[in-house]
Amino acid sequence: MIIVQGSARVDPAHVAELQAAAATMMAATRKETGCLHYSLAIEDAAAGVLSISERWTDAAALKAHFTEPHMAAFQKAIAGKVSNLDVNMYDTSGERGLGL
């Protein structure tokens, strides 16, 4: 499984606009093959802080996600509005070694 976690900062004046674009994108993304979880949440509208949380079955599903038309539309909607993006990807497909 691939886990993506991160945060973004946007101009607070654009939060409502981005929220609408994110809602459309998330609805389509959640229907994608390989999407286990997808959330882009507004953590602090006044400060323009967003959080990103995703889980994908594998890297191929995540890669395919970025080629979807709804992602192109979302990228266009947020162009020039994100001032800071900090996202990390984790591959959990290896042996967990928990002894369970």
Buried (B, 14 or more C-beta within 10 A) or exposed (E): BBBBBBBBBBEEEBBEBBBEBBEEBBEBBEEBEBBEEBEBEBEEEEEBBBBBBBBBBEBEBBEBBEEBEBBEBBEEBBEEBBEEEEEEEEEEEEEEEEEE
